[in-house]
C-alpha cells in the first residue's frame, strides 16, 4: 500500500509547462496530467484511453462529451517561487456529461 502525504509536492517548474501545454507527471505512484491554461495550473488524473474522443473540463474533471460518463479526479495545485506544486490527494470529479 502506498502512503499518501497531505503536503504539496514539487511537480514541475513553471517554465517546463508553458501556457497552452501539459505534462504527465507521476506523484506517489499516480499518473497525473498537469495543464497550464492561460497561466493557471490544473492537475487531473490521466485518461486511460484517450482514443475514444471523450473530452473533460480541466478545472472540475466533468465529462464534456461521450462516450465517457465518469468524471476525472482533480488535484489541488499551487505555484510558489517558480515551482508548480501538487497536493497528491485526489478530489472526486464533479458533474455528469453535458451538465454543469
N, CA, C and O atoms as a GROMACS GRO file, in nm:
protein
  400
    1UNK      N    1   0.084  -0.118   0.000
    1UNK     CA    2   0.000   0.000   0.000
    1UNK      C    3   0.089   0.124   0.000
    1UNK      O    4   0.187   0.132   0.074
    2UNK      N    5   0.054   0.222  -0.085
    2UNK     CA    6   0.130   0.345  -0.094
    2UNK      C    7   0.080   0.444   0.009
    2UNK      O    8  -0.041   0.464   0.023
    3UNK      N    9   0.172   0.507   0.080
    3UNK     CA   10   0.136   0.608   0.177
    3UNK      C   11   0.120   0.741   0.106
    3UNK      O   12   0.204   0.778   0.023
    4UNK      N   13   0.011   0.814   0.136
    4UNK     CA   14  -0.015   0.942   0.074
    4UNK      C   15   0.016   1.053   0.172
    4UNK      O   16  -0.022   1.046   0.288
    5UNK      N   17   0.084   1.154   0.124
    5UNK     CA   18   0.116   1.270   0.206
    5UNK      C   19   0.009   1.376   0.188
    5UNK      O   20  -0.058   1.381   0.084
    6UNK      N   21  -0.009   1.461   0.288
    6UNK     CA   22  -0.104   1.570   0.276
    6UNK      C   23  -0.032   1.702   0.253
    6UNK      O   24  -0.088   1.809   0.276
    7UNK      N   25   0.091   1.695   0.207
    7UNK     CA   26   0.169   1.814   0.176
    7UNK      C   27   0.186   1.825   0.025
    7UNK      O   28   0.190   1.725  -0.047
    8UNK      N   29   0.195   1.950  -0.022
    8UNK     CA   30   0.217   1.974  -0.164
    8UNK      C   31   0.356   1.923  -0.202
    8UNK      O   32   0.452   1.936  -0.126
    9UNK      N   33   0.364   1.865  -0.321
    9UNK     CA   34   0.488   1.806  -0.372
    9UNK      C   35   0.528   1.878  -0.500
    9UNK      O   36   0.443   1.900  -0.586
   10UNK      N   37   0.656   1.915  -0.515
   10UNK     CA   38   0.700   1.977  -0.640
   10UNK      C   39   0.675   1.883  -0.758
   10UNK      O   40   0.712   1.766  -0.756
   11UNK      N   41   0.611   1.937  -0.863
   11UNK     CA   42   0.576   1.856  -0.979
   11UNK      C   43   0.653   1.899  -1.104
   11UNK      O   44   0.689   1.816  -1.187
   12UNK      N   45   0.679   2.029  -1.116
   12UNK     CA   46   0.748   2.083  -1.233
   12UNK      C   47   0.782   2.229  -1.205
   12UNK      O   48   0.736   2.288  -1.107
   13UNK      N   49   0.863   2.284  -1.291
   13UNK     CA   50   0.884   2.429  -1.284
   13UNK      C   51   0.782   2.494  -1.378
   13UNK      O   52   0.730   2.430  -1.468
   14UNK      N   53   0.755   2.620  -1.355
   14UNK     CA   54   0.662   2.694  -1.441
   14UNK      C   55   0.711   2.690  -1.586
   14UNK      O   56   0.630   2.677  -1.677
   15UNK      N   57   0.841   2.701  -1.607
   15UNK     CA   58   0.898   2.700  -1.742
   15UNK      C   59   0.879   2.567  -1.814
   15UNK      O   60   0.874   2.563  -1.937
   16UNK      N   61   0.868   2.457  -1.739
   16UNK     CA   62   0.851   2.326  -1.801
   16UNK      C   63   0.711   2.305  -1.861
   16UNK      O   64   0.691   2.215  -1.943
   17UNK      N   65   0.616   2.388  -1.820
   17UNK     CA   66   0.479   2.374  -1.869
   17UNK      C   67   0.429   2.513  -1.912
   17UNK      O   68   0.354   2.577  -1.839
   18UNK      N   69   0.471   2.559  -2.030
   18UNK     CA   70   0.429   2.691  -2.077
   18UNK      C   71   0.277   2.696  -2.100
   18UNK      O   72   0.213   2.592  -2.113
   19UNK      N   73   0.218   2.817  -2.104
   19UNK     CA   74   0.075   2.828  -2.130
   19UNK      C   75   0.034   2.753  -2.256
   19UNK      O   76   0.101   2.759  -2.359
   20UNK      N   77  -0.078   2.682  -2.245
   20UNK     CA   78  -0.130   2.605  -2.359
   20UNK      C   79  -0.071   2.466  -2.372
   20UNK      O   80  -0.099   2.397  -2.470
   21UNK      N   81   0.011   2.423  -2.275
   21UNK     CA   82   0.072   2.291  -2.282
   21UNK      C   83   0.037   2.209  -2.159
   21UNK      O   84  -0.027   2.257  -2.066
   22UNK      N   85   0.080   2.084  -2.161
   22UNK     CA   86   0.058   1.993  -2.048
   22UNK      C   87   0.179   1.903  -2.033
   22UNK      O   88   0.266   1.895  -2.120
   23UNK      N   89   0.182   1.835  -1.921
   23UNK     CA   90   0.291   1.742  -1.892
   23UNK      C   91   0.236   1.632  -1.802
   23UNK      O   92   0.162   1.660  -1.709
   24UNK      N   93   0.273   1.509  -1.830
   24UNK     CA   94   0.233   1.398  -1.744
   24UNK      C   95   0.342   1.379  -1.640
   24UNK      O   96   0.460   1.370  -1.672
   25UNK      N   97   0.299   1.372  -1.514
   25UNK     CA   98   0.391   1.353  -1.402
   25UNK      C   99   0.345   1.232  -1.322
   25UNK      O  100   0.231   1.187  -1.335
   26UNK      N  101   0.434   1.180  -1.241
   26UNK     CA  102   0.397   1.070  -1.150
   26UNK      C  103   0.430   1.116  -1.009
   26UNK      O  104   0.544   1.149  -0.977
   27UNK      N  105   0.328   1.115  -0.924
   27UNK     CA  106   0.344   1.151  -0.784
   27UNK      C  107   0.283   1.040  -0.700
   27UNK      O  108   0.165   1.007  -0.715
   28UNK      N  109   0.363   0.984  -0.612
   28UNK     CA  110   0.320   0.876  -0.524
   28UNK      C  111   0.248   0.764  -0.600
   28UNK      O  112   0.146   0.712  -0.557
   29UNK      N  113   0.305   0.729  -0.716
   29UNK     CA  114   0.253   0.619  -0.796
   29UNK      C  115   0.133   0.653  -0.881
   29UNK      O  116   0.080   0.566  -0.951
   30UNK      N  117   0.088   0.777  -0.878
   30UNK     CA  118  -0.028   0.820  -0.957
   30UNK      C  119   0.020   0.897  -1.080
   30UNK      O  120   0.104   0.986  -1.068
   31UNK      N  121  -0.034   0.862  -1.197
   31UNK     CA  122  -0.005   0.940  -1.319
   31UNK      C  123  -0.104   1.054  -1.323
   31UNK      O  124  -0.225   1.034  -1.321
   32UNK      N  125  -0.051   1.176  -1.328
   32UNK     CA  126  -0.131   1.297  -1.322
   32UNK      C  127  -0.094   1.385  -1.441
   32UNK      O  128   0.023   1.401  -1.473
   33UNK      N  129  -0.196   1.441  -1.506
   33UNK     CA  130  -0.174   1.535  -1.615
   33UNK      C  131  -0.177   1.676  -1.558
   33UNK      O  132  -0.275   1.716  -1.495
   34UNK      N  133  -0.070   1.750  -1.581
   34UNK     CA  134  -0.057   1.887  -1.533
   34UNK      C  135  -0.077   1.980  -1.652
   34UNK      O  136  -0.006   1.966  -1.753
   35UNK      N  137  -0.172   2.074  -1.644
   35UNK     CA  138  -0.206   2.165  -1.753
   35UNK      C  139  -0.179   2.309  -1.713
   35UNK      O  140  -0.198   2.347  -1.598
   36UNK      N  141  -0.133   2.389  -1.810
   36UNK     CA  142  -0.121   2.534  -1.793
   36UNK      C  143  -0.221   2.597  -1.890
   36UNK      O  144  -0.200   2.599  -2.011
   37UNK      N  145  -0.330   2.650  -1.833
   37UNK     CA  146  -0.434   2.714  -1.913
   37UNK      C  147  -0.428   2.864  -1.884
   37UNK      O  148  -0.474   2.908  -1.779
   38UNK      N  149  -0.373   2.940  -1.977
   38UNK     CA  150  -0.360   3.086  -1.959
   38UNK      C  151  -0.291   3.121  -1.827
   38UNK      O  152  -0.335   3.211  -1.756
   39UNK      N  153  -0.184   3.049  -1.796
   39UNK     CA  154  -0.102   3.070  -1.676
   39UNK      C  155  -0.170   3.029  -1.545
   39UNK      O  156  -0.124   3.066  -1.437
   40UNK      N  157  -0.278   2.953  -1.554
   40UNK     CA  158  -0.340   2.890  -1.436
   40UNK      C  159  -0.316   2.740  -1.450
   40UNK      O  160  -0.343   2.682  -1.555
   41UNK      N  161  -0.264   2.679  -1.344
   41UNK     CA  162  -0.229   2.538  -1.349
   41UNK      C  163  -0.340   2.452  -1.291
   41UNK      O  164  -0.402   2.487  -1.191
   42UNK      N  165  -0.364   2.336  -1.357
   42UNK     CA  166  -0.462   2.238  -1.313
   42UNK      C  167  -0.398   2.100  -1.321
   42UNK      O  168  -0.306   2.078  -1.399
   43UNK      N  169  -0.447   2.008  -1.238
   43UNK     CA  170  -0.399   1.870  -1.243
   43UNK      C  171  -0.518   1.776  -1.235
   43UNK      O  172  -0.605   1.791  -1.149
   44UNK      N  173  -0.521   1.677  -1.326
   44UNK     CA  174  -0.627   1.576  -1.327
   44UNK      C  175  -0.563   1.440  -1.346
   44UNK      O  176  -0.449   1.429  -1.391
   45UNK      N  177  -0.639   1.337  -1.311
   45UNK     CA  178  -0.587   1.203  -1.334
   45UNK      C  179  -0.571   1.181  -1.483
   45UNK      O  180  -0.642   1.243  -1.564
   46UNK      N  181  -0.480   1.096  -1.520
   46UNK     CA  182  -0.453   1.070  -1.662
   46UNK      C  183  -0.563   0.982  -1.719
   46UNK      O  184  -0.606   0.884  -1.658
   47UNK      N  185  -0.609   1.020  -1.839
   47UNK     CA  186  -0.713   0.945  -1.908
   47UNK      C  187  -0.652   0.813  -1.954
   47UNK      O  188  -0.545   0.811  -2.015
   48UNK      N  189  -0.721   0.704  -1.925
   48UNK     CA  190  -0.668   0.572  -1.958
   48UNK      C  191  -0.675   0.541  -2.107
   48UNK      O  192  -0.587   0.473  -2.160
   49UNK      N  193  -0.778   0.590  -2.177
   49UNK     CA  194  -0.795   0.556  -2.318
   49UNK      C  195  -0.844   0.678  -2.396
   49UNK      O  196  -0.964   0.689  -2.424
   50UNK      N  197  -0.755   0.769  -2.432
   50UNK     CA  198  -0.797   0.892  -2.498
   50UNK      C  199  -0.845   0.876  -2.642
   50UNK      O  200  -0.902   0.971  -2.697
   51UNK      N  201  -0.824   0.762  -2.705
   51UNK     CA  202  -0.858   0.749  -2.847
   51UNK      C  203  -1.008   0.745  -2.876
   51UNK      O  204  -1.047   0.751  -2.992
   52UNK      N  205  -1.091   0.736  -2.775
   52UNK     CA  206  -1.235   0.733  -2.798
   52UNK      C  207  -1.295   0.872  -2.810
   52UNK      O  208  -1.415   0.884  -2.838
   53UNK      N  209  -1.218   0.977  -2.790
   53UNK     CA  210  -1.264   1.112  -2.818
   53UNK      C  211  -1.340   1.181  -2.706
   53UNK      O  212  -1.396   1.288  -2.729
   54UNK      N  213  -1.344   1.125  -2.588
   54UNK     CA  214  -1.410   1.194  -2.477
   54UNK      C  215  -1.333   1.320  -2.442
   54UNK      O  216  -1.211   1.324  -2.454
   55UNK      N  217  -1.405   1.422  -2.400
   55UNK     CA  218  -1.343   1.547  -2.358
   55UNK      C  219  -1.385   1.576  -2.214
   55UNK      O  220  -1.493   1.535  -2.171
   56UNK      N  221  -1.297   1.647  -2.141
   56UNK     CA  222  -1.321   1.674  -1.999
   56UNK      C  223  -1.294   1.821  -1.969
   56UNK      O  224  -1.209   1.884  -2.032
   57UNK      N  225  -1.368   1.876  -1.873
   57UNK     CA  226  -1.346   2.012  -1.824
   57UNK      C  227  -1.228   2.005  -1.728
   57UNK      O  228  -1.239   1.943  -1.622
   58UNK      N  229  -1.118   2.066  -1.762
   58UNK     CA  230  -0.994   2.050  -1.686
   58UNK      C  231  -1.007   2.096  -1.540
   58UNK      O  232  -0.961   2.025  -1.451
   59UNK      N  233  -1.069   2.212  -1.511
   59UNK     CA  234  -1.075   2.253  -1.371
   59UNK      C  235  -1.157   2.161  -1.279
   59UNK      O  236  -1.126   2.147  -1.161
   60UNK      N  237  -1.262   2.097  -1.334
   60UNK     CA  238  -1.351   2.017  -1.249
   60UNK      C  239  -1.347   1.867  -1.275
   60UNK      O  240  -1.395   1.789  -1.193
   61UNK      N  241  -1.291   1.826  -1.389
   61UNK     CA  242  -1.292   1.685  -1.426
   61UNK      C  243  -1.422   1.640  -1.489
   61UNK      O  244  -1.437   1.522  -1.522
   62UNK      N  245  -1.518   1.732  -1.507
   62UNK     CA  246  -1.651   1.698  -1.561
   62UNK      C  247  -1.638   1.646  -1.704
   62UNK      O  248  -1.557   1.696  -1.782
   63UNK      N  249  -1.720   1.547  -1.737
   63UNK     CA  250  -1.724   1.493  -1.872
   63UNK      C  251  -1.794   1.593  -1.962
   63UNK      O  252  -1.904   1.639  -1.931
   64UNK      N  253  -1.731   1.627  -2.074
   64UNK     CA  254  -1.790   1.719  -2.171
   64UNK      C  255  -1.848   1.647  -2.291
   64UNK      O  256  -1.939   1.699  -2.357
   65UNK      N  257  -1.798   1.527  -2.321
   65UNK     CA  258  -1.850   1.454  -2.436
   65UNK      C  259  -1.839   1.303  -2.411
   65UNK      O  260  -1.746   1.255  -2.346
   66UNK      N  261  -1.936   1.234  -2.464
   66UNK     CA  262  -1.940   1.088  -2.455
   66UNK      C  263  -1.832   1.029  -2.545
   66UNK      O  264  -1.789   1.098  -2.637
   67UNK      N  265  -1.787   0.907  -2.525
   67UNK     CA  266  -1.854   0.801  -2.451
   67UNK      C  267  -1.825   0.798  -2.300
   67UNK      O  268  -1.888   0.721  -2.228
   68UNK      N  269  -1.731   0.878  -2.250
   68UNK     CA  270  -1.703   0.877  -2.106
   68UNK      C  271  -1.826   0.924  -2.030
   68UNK      O  272  -1.900   1.010  -2.077
   69UNK      N  273  -1.848   0.867  -1.911
   69UNK     CA  274  -1.959   0.908  -1.826
   69UNK      C  275  -1.913   0.935  -1.683
   69UNK      O  276  -1.991   0.985  -1.602
   70UNK      N  277  -1.789   0.901  -1.652
   70UNK     CA  278  -1.737   0.919  -1.516
   70UNK      C  279  -1.638   1.034  -1.516
   70UNK      O  280  -1.541   1.034  -1.592
   71UNK      N  281  -1.661   1.136  -1.429
   71UNK     CA  282  -1.568   1.248  -1.424
   71UNK      C  283  -1.430   1.204  -1.375
   71UNK      O  284  -1.416   1.103  -1.306
   72UNK      N  285  -1.328   1.280  -1.412
   72UNK     CA  286  -1.191   1.253  -1.369
   72UNK      C  287  -1.165   1.317  -1.233
   72UNK      O  288  -1.222   1.421  -1.201
   73UNK      N  289  -1.080   1.254  -1.154
   73UNK     CA  290  -1.036   1.314  -1.028
   73UNK      C  291  -0.947   1.434  -1.059
   73UNK      O  292  -0.876   1.435  -1.159
   74UNK      N  293  -0.952   1.534  -0.972
   74UNK     CA  294  -0.868   1.652  -0.984
   74UNK      C  295  -0.776   1.661  -0.862
   74UNK      O  296  -0.799   1.596  -0.761
   75UNK      N  297  -0.673   1.743  -0.874
   75UNK     CA  298  -0.576   1.763  -0.766
   75UNK      C  299  -0.554   1.911  -0.746
   75UNK      O  300  -0.550   1.988  -0.843
   76UNK      N  301  -0.538   1.953  -0.621
   76UNK     CA  302  -0.507   2.093  -0.591
   76UNK      C  303  -0.367   2.125  -0.641
   76UNK      O  304  -0.274   2.045  -0.629
   77UNK      N  305  -0.353   2.245  -0.695
   77UNK     CA  306  -0.225   2.291  -0.748
   77UNK      C  307  -0.200   2.433  -0.697
   77UNK      O  308  -0.292   2.513  -0.685
   78UNK      N  309  -0.074   2.462  -0.667
   78UNK     CA  310  -0.034   2.599  -0.636
   78UNK      C  311   0.104   2.622  -0.693
   78UNK      O  312   0.179   2.528  -0.719
   79UNK      N  313   0.137   2.751  -0.711
   79UNK     CA  314   0.268   2.788  -0.764
   79UNK      C  315   0.337   2.875  -0.660
   79UNK      O  316   0.281   2.972  -0.610
   80UNK      N  317   0.460   2.837  -0.627
   80UNK     CA  318   0.542   2.912  -0.533
   80UNK      C  319   0.686   2.918  -0.585
   80UNK      O  320   0.746   2.816  -0.617
   81UNK      N  321   0.739   3.038  -0.593
   81UNK     CA  322   0.879   3.059  -0.634
   81UNK      C  323   0.915   2.984  -0.761
   81UNK      O  324   1.022   2.923  -0.770
   82UNK      N  325   0.825   2.989  -0.861
   82UNK     CA  326   0.854   2.926  -0.989
   82UNK      C  327   0.834   2.776  -0.993
   82UNK      O  328   0.859   2.714  -1.096
   83UNK      N  329   0.789   2.717  -0.883
   83UNK     CA  330   0.763   2.573  -0.876
   83UNK      C  331   0.613   2.547  -0.878
   83UNK      O  332   0.537   2.614  -0.807
   84UNK      N  333   0.570   2.449  -0.958
   84UNK     CA  334   0.431   2.405  -0.958
   84UNK      C  335   0.422   2.291  -0.858
   84UNK      O  336   0.492   2.190  -0.872
   85UNK      N  337   0.337   2.306  -0.758
   85UNK     CA  338   0.323   2.208  -0.651
   85UNK      C  339   0.185   2.144  -0.659
   85UNK      O  340   0.085   2.212  -0.685
   86UNK      N  341   0.180   2.012  -0.637
   86UNK     CA  342   0.054   1.938  -0.644
   86UNK      C  343   0.032   1.867  -0.511
   86UNK      O  344   0.123   1.807  -0.455
   87UNK      N  345  -0.092   1.875  -0.462
   87UNK     CA  346  -0.132   1.801  -0.343
   87UNK      C  347  -0.178   1.664  -0.389
   87UNK      O  348  -0.276   1.655  -0.463
   88UNK      N  349  -0.111   1.555  -0.348
   88UNK     CA  350  -0.140   1.423  -0.403
   88UNK      C  351  -0.264   1.356  -0.346
   88UNK      O  352  -0.270   1.233  -0.337
   89UNK      N  353  -0.363   1.434  -0.306
   89UNK     CA  354  -0.489   1.380  -0.255
   89UNK      C  355  -0.596   1.408  -0.361
   89UNK      O  356  -0.630   1.524  -0.384
   90UNK      N  357  -0.649   1.303  -0.426
   90UNK     CA  358  -0.746   1.328  -0.533
   90UNK      C  359  -0.878   1.381  -0.479
   90UNK      O  360  -0.924   1.343  -0.372
   91UNK      N  361  -0.937   1.471  -0.558
   91UNK     CA  362  -1.072   1.520  -0.532
   91UNK      C  363  -1.161   1.459  -0.639
   91UNK      O  364  -1.129   1.464  -0.758
   92UNK      N  365  -1.270   1.403  -0.596
   92UNK     CA  366  -1.359   1.339  -0.693
   92UNK      C  367  -1.411   1.441  -0.793
   92UNK      O  368  -1.458   1.548  -0.754
   93UNK      N  369  -1.402   1.407  -0.922
   93UNK     CA  370  -1.453   1.494  -1.026
   93UNK      C  371  -1.603   1.516  -1.010
   93UNK      O  372  -1.673   1.432  -0.954
   94UNK      N  373  -1.651   1.629  -1.060
   94UNK     CA  374  -1.792   1.665  -1.043
   94UNK      C  375  -1.861   1.675  -1.177
   94UNK      O  376  -1.800   1.708  -1.278
   95UNK      N  377  -1.990   1.645  -1.176
   95UNK     CA  378  -2.075   1.670  -1.291
   95UNK      C  379  -2.086   1.552  -1.387
   95UNK      O  380  -1.993   1.473  -1.404
   96UNK      N  381  -2.200   1.544  -1.448
   96UNK     CA  382  -2.229   1.442  -1.546
   96UNK      C  383  -2.212   1.501  -1.686
   96UNK      O  384  -2.204   1.623  -1.701
   97UNK      N  385  -2.207   1.416  -1.788
   97UNK     CA  386  -2.191   1.467  -1.923
   97UNK      C  387  -2.295   1.571  -1.959
   97UNK      O  388  -2.414   1.553  -1.933
   98UNK      N  389  -2.250   1.679  -2.018
   98UNK     CA  390  -2.334   1.785  -2.072
   98UNK      C  391  -2.414   1.859  -1.967
   98UNK      O  392  -2.510   1.928  -2.001
   99UNK      N  393  -2.378   1.847  -1.839
   99UNK     CA  394  -2.446   1.918  -1.732
   99UNK      C  395  -2.344   1.996  -1.651
   99UNK      O  396  -2.231   1.951  -1.634
  100UNK      N  397  -2.382   2.111  -1.602
  100UNK     CA  398  -2.290   2.192  -1.521
  100UNK      C  399  -2.276   2.137  -1.382
  100UNK      O  400  -2.203   2.192  -1.300
   0.00000   0.00000   0.00000
